Amino acid sequence: MTISISPGPTILVVLDDPDERELIRRMLGQLGWRIVFALTEDDALTVAADGGIDVLLTEVGPQLDGRRLSRTLGVRTLLISALVRHPELDALDGTVVVKKPFTRKSLVRAIGAALA
């Protein structure tokens, strides 16, 4: 699913939880950003193969390793995590971590930091 309202950054959202994908869609859908959703790492690699991804928004969990995906794609990354402090997340260069639960404001601010 792609939502394209007006020119802006392209954000690849890779989350395995359908409720979280819907939350992200509602939070970001009216900001003029192109939002592309992928359900798996393989889907994300296919979508990103054409280029044009400005930010990867993903997570670290048992089914999805956003760290590995970030390294593979080599794009600016925003990781969503429920962990308050975790050395592996803190050590990721160029990766912005947003803690759950998050608000629209905190998510937009984190995406801005990833784009900077």
C-alpha positions as CSV (number, residue, x, y, z in Angstrom):
1,M,0.0,0.0,0.0
2,T,1.4,3.4,-0.9
3,I,0.0,6.7,0.2
4,S,1.2,9.6,-1.9
5,I,-0.2,13.0,-1.1
6,S,2.4,15.5,-2.2
7,P,6.2,15.6,-2.7
8,G,8.1,14.8,0.4
9,P,10.4,12.1,1.8
10,T,9.7,8.5,1.0
11,I,9.4,6.3,4.1
12,L,9.6,2.5,3.9
13,V,7.7,1.1,6.9
14,V,8.5,-2.5,7.7
15,L,6.5,-3.7,10.7
16,D,5.0,-7.2,11.2
17,D,2.1,-6.0,13.4
18,P,-0.9,-4.9,11.4
19,D,-2.1,-2.6,14.2
20,E,1.2,-0.8,14.3
21,R,1.2,-0.4,10.5
22,E,-2.3,1.1,10.7
23,L,-1.2,3.4,13.5
24,I,1.8,4.6,11.5
25,R,-0.5,5.1,8.4
26,R,-2.9,7.2,10.4
27,M,-0.1,9.2,12.1
28,L,1.9,10.0,9.0
29,G,-0.7,9.7,6.2
30,Q,-1.6,13.3,5.9
31,L,1.9,14.9,6.1
32,G,2.7,14.8,2.4
33,W,5.1,12.0,2.7
34,R,5.2,8.9,0.5
35,I,4.7,5.9,2.8
36,V,5.4,2.5,1.5
37,F,4.6,-0.6,3.6
38,A,6.4,-4.0,3.5
39,L,5.5,-6.9,5.7
40,T,8.8,-8.8,5.6
41,E,12.5,-8.1,5.1
42,D,12.3,-9.8,1.7
43,D,9.4,-7.5,0.7
44,A,11.4,-4.5,1.9
45,L,14.4,-5.5,-0.2
46,T,12.1,-5.8,-3.3
47,V,10.5,-2.4,-2.7
48,A,13.9,-0.7,-2.0
49,A,15.6,-2.2,-5.0
50,D,14.2,0.7,-7.2
51,G,15.8,3.3,-4.8
52,G,14.2,6.4,-3.7
53,I,13.8,5.4,0.0
54,D,14.7,8.3,2.3
55,V,14.0,6.6,5.7
56,L,13.5,3.1,6.8
57,L,11.1,2.8,9.7
58,T,11.2,-0.6,11.3
59,E,11.6,-2.5,14.5
60,V,13.8,-5.1,16.3
61,G,11.9,-8.2,17.3
62,P,11.8,-11.9,17.1
63,Q,10.3,-11.9,13.6
64,L,12.0,-8.9,12.1
65,D,15.5,-7.6,12.6
66,G,15.5,-4.0,11.6
67,R,19.2,-3.7,12.4
68,R,20.1,-6.2,9.7
69,L,17.7,-4.7,7.2
70,S,19.2,-1.2,7.9
71,R,22.7,-2.4,7.2
72,T,21.6,-4.2,4.0
73,L,19.7,-1.2,2.6
74,G,22.2,1.4,3.8
75,V,19.5,4.1,4.3
76,R,18.8,6.3,7.3
77,T,16.8,4.3,9.8
78,L,14.3,4.8,12.5
79,L,13.9,1.9,14.9
80,I,10.8,1.5,17.0
81,S,11.6,-0.3,20.2
82,A,9.9,-1.0,23.5
83,L,13.3,-1.4,25.2
84,V,14.2,1.6,27.3
85,R,18.0,1.1,27.1
86,H,19.8,-1.6,25.0
87,P,23.5,-1.4,24.1
88,E,22.9,-2.9,20.7
89,L,20.4,-0.2,19.8
90,D,22.5,2.6,21.3
91,A,25.6,1.6,19.3
92,L,23.9,1.8,15.9
93,D,25.5,4.6,13.9
94,G,23.1,6.9,12.1
95,T,20.0,5.1,13.5
96,V,17.4,7.0,15.5
97,V,15.5,5.0,18.1
98,V,12.0,5.9,19.2
99,K,10.6,4.2,22.2
100,K,7.2,2.7,22.5
101,P,4.7,4.0,23.2
102,F,5.2,7.0,21.0
103,T,3.1,10.0,19.9
104,R,2.7,11.4,16.5
105,K,4.8,14.4,17.6
106,S,7.6,12.2,18.8
107,L,7.5,10.0,15.7
108,V,7.6,13.0,13.4
109,R,10.5,14.5,15.4
110,A,12.4,11.2,15.2
111,I,11.8,11.0,11.4
112,G,13.1,14.6,11.1
113,A,16.2,13.6,13.1
114,A,16.8,10.6,10.8
115,L,16.5,12.9,7.7
116,A,18.9,15.5,9.1
